Amino acid sequence: MTKQEQIRQQVIQLIQQLGIGEAIPSERKLSSDLGVSRLTLRAALDELVREGYLVRRHGSGTFVGEPKIAQQLTLTSFSEDMRRRGMVPDSRTVSLENVHAGPQVARALSISPDAHVFRIRRLRLADGDPMALETLHVPVSLVPGLTASQLEHGSFYELLEQRYGLTIASGLQTIEPTVTNEEESHMLDVPLHSPAFLFERTSHMRTGETVEFVRSIYRGDRYRLVAELSQRREPALGGMLAAAIDGA
């Protein structure tokens, strides 16, 4: 184990003794207490900041960060995902508008640019803390009579099933790193230009009809992405030739 890794483990033990939001000792005190150079200590602290264990606040110090939520890359609703983690999901409707789809949204939903869609903005929360800012587009023809109050505090997927008889069966999602703008920072209660994840998703019914196009900004300090991977091995050339001969 390298010296930096040893220091990292010692700082993690210190973090576990403190509460979320509490300040850790200064770098000068830590380097003295742990008997290590400031350079080695700072490298270990930098790594813990990147991993979300610690949060630096300019002019204030370094503080214990909130634990990150492991976001599985599966087709589940935000509400379902939070409940599974023992957290209380919530949703606040920021706005609901009936607008023309326009070129970009029309392509995503496979509808005419002149078709009407509901453009819904929602703040997603877990245990009262803002986690994501979501902009949802859904064709008006699929959810006639939809109101902002129906979306308040609830799951959109559950509403689709229970009120409109629509079940999401598949989806395509892209994820890229970004930073928050002024409005997103205000809504998510994070500093301007904070790291974030941009999720864009289209979801479909079994018939292939596209139900929604969603663009969501997730707090980078509260999320980490988890994907289960498996190795796909191509069959050996000999096996491929044998199969071709047998097929012939």
KEKE-206700 format. One record per residue (C-alpha): residue in one letter; x, y, z. Coordinates in pm, whole numbers, padded with zeros to 5 digits, always signed. Layout:
! KEKE-206700
aXYZ ...
This chain:
! KEKE-206700
m+00000+00000+00000 t+00141+00340-00098 k+00180+00620+00155 q-00097+00815-00019 e-00333+00517+00006 q-00251+00476+00375 i-00332+00842+00437 r-00651+00808+00232 q-00769+00520+00451 q-00686+00714+00770 v-00883+01017+00649 i-01178+00791+00559 q-01175+00660+00916 l-01182+01020+01037 i-01472+01099+00803 q-01670+00805+00942 q-01644+00957+01291 l-01782+01292+01174 g-02130+01388+01061 i-02231+01501+00714 g-02139+01867+00667 e-01883+01875+00949 a-01542+02026+00876 i-01231+01811+00884 p-00915+01953+01048 s-00694+02186+00845 e-00430+02041+00614 r-00158+02173+00849 k-00307+01993+01150 l-00378+01673+00958 s-00028+01656+00813 s+00113+01701+01163 d-00124+01449+01325 l-00066+01186+01054 g+00308+01249+01017 v+00296+01305+00645 s+00396+01584+00409 r+00135+01841+00301 l+00189+01733-00062 t+00103+01368+00006 l-00190+01466+00226 r-00331+01705-00038 a-00310+01434-00306 a-00512+01199-00082 l-00767+01471-00004 d-00800+01557-00374 e-00887+01195-00447 l-01149+01189-00169 v-01303+01509-00307 r-01327+01352-00654 e-01494+01045-00500 g-01746+01259-00312 y-01631+01180+00041 l-01529+01543+00092 v-01647+01881-00034 r-01424+02188-00055 r-01579+02529+00002 h-01366+02820-00105 g-01264+03029+00192 s-01436+02796+00441 g-01248+02465+00441 t-01311+02102+00359 f-01626+01926+00480 v-01770+01574+00493 g-01982+01523+00182 e-02321+01358+00157 p-02313+00994+00042 k-02363+00947-00331 i-02657+00753-00471 a-02555+00466-00696 q-02765+00510-01010 q-02820+00177-01182 l-02850+00214-01559 t-03189+00041-01580 l-03536+00143-01691 t-03695+00235-01358 s-03874+00548-01245 f-03704+00793-01008 s-03971+00727-00743 e-03927+00351-00763 d-03550+00382-00747 m-03556+00605-00438 r-03807+00385-00253 r-03586+00084-00317 r-03304+00270-00140 g-03521+00344+00163 m-03557+00712+00071 v-03878+00912+00036 p-03923+01036-00325 d-04104+01357-00403 s-04175+01573-00705 r-04258+01939-00745 t-04409+02057-01072 v-04233+02376-01178 s-04440+02427-01496 l-04672+02250-01740 e-04726+02394-02089 n-04917+02278-02398 v-04682+02366-02687 h-04593+02263-03042 a-04332+01989-03045 g-04084+02168-03269 p-03811+01991-03472 q-03594+01843-03196 v-03872+01707-02977 a-04066+01589-03282 r-03770+01378-03397 a-03733+01226-03051 l-04104+01142-03025 s-04148+01048-03394 i-04433+01295-03439 s-04501+01604-03651 p-04329+01929-03541 d-04677+02086-03537 a-04817+01821-03299 h-04895+01937-02947 v-04695+01809-02650 f-04702+01876-02280 r-04370+02026-02172 i-04338+01959-01801 r-04060+02074-01571 r-04026+01895-01239 l-03787+01908-00947 r-03715+01558-00818 l-03634+01517-00448 a-03525+01240-00213 d-03577+01282+00162 g-03651+01648+00089 d-03321+01716-00091 p-03323+01823-00459 m-03162+01557-00677 a-03256+01636-01037 l-03429+01890-01257 e-03636+01718-01523 t-03789+01848-01847 l-04043+01598-01980 h-04218+01602-02320 v-04518+01376-02387 p-04771+01393-02674 v-05098+01554-02565 s-05287+01286-02760 l-05155+01016-02523 v-05238+01195-02197 p-05543+01419-02259 g-05648+01626-01961 l-05313+01598-01784 t-05275+01858-01508 a-04984+01982-01299 s-05150+01866-00977 q-05161+01505-01103 l-04782+01511-01134 e-04721+01672-00796 h-04556+01438-00543 g-04606+01132-00768 s-04447+00904-01027 f-04520+00983-01393 y-04486+00615-01486 e-04741+00515-01222 l-04976+00787-01350 l-04937+00660-01707 e-05033+00307-01604 q-05313+00385-01360 r-05487+00672-01543 y-05403+00621-01909 g-05330+00248-01934 l-04986+00308-02085 t-04692+00090-01982 i-04330+00175-02058 a-04155-00132-02202 s-03819-00006-02330 g-03608+00302-02365 l-03289+00455-02499 q-03082+00676-02271 t-02768+00883-02321 i-02555+01029-02041 e-02289+01296-02057 p-02107+01516-01806 t-02202+01882-01783 v-02213+02173-01539 t-02515+02353-01399 n-02627+02688-01532 e-02765+02967-01313 e-03125+02838-01303 e-03025+02475-01251 s-02785+02574-00973 h-03062+02766-00798 m-03317+02485-00830 l-03074+02212-00722 d-02921+02423-00443 v-02563+02387-00568 p-02296+02643-00663 l-02294+02780-01018 h-02120+02553-01269 s-02131+02252-01037 p-02055+01911-01196 a-02371+01733-01312 f-02495+01449-01532 l-02717+01521-01832 f-02958+01232-01898 e-03163+01225-02219 r-03412+00941-02259 t-03683+00829-02498 s-03923+00563-02370 h-04147+00333-02571 m-04446+00103-02531 r-04442-00257-02654 t-04607-00137-02975 g-04297+00072-03044 e-04481+00403-02998 t-04269+00664-02822 v-04429+00791-02501 e-04182+01044-02366 f-03868+01243-02429 v-03696+01347-02106 r-03397+01570-02040 s-03275+01560-01679 i-02992+01731-01494 y-02870+01520-01199 r-02643+01656-00927 g-02292+01525-00979 d-02211+01550-00609 r-02492+01311-00513 y-02480+01053-00794 r-02247+00791-00926 l-02334+00567-01220 v-02323+00188-01191 a-02344-00055-01483 e-02329-00433-01473 l-02096-00557-01746 s-02036-00895-01905 q-01787-01002-02165 r-01918-01102-02506 r-01688-01347-02678 e-01706-01391-03052 p-01707-01755-03160 a-01374-01888-03283 l-01322-01884-03660 g-01315-02263-03671 g-01651-02278-03498 m-01794-02026-03741 l-01669-02228-04040 a-01807-02551-03896 a-02145-02389-03841 a-02145-02260-04198 i-02062-02602-04338 d-02325-02773-04123 g-02582-02513-04231 a-02501-02572-04595 
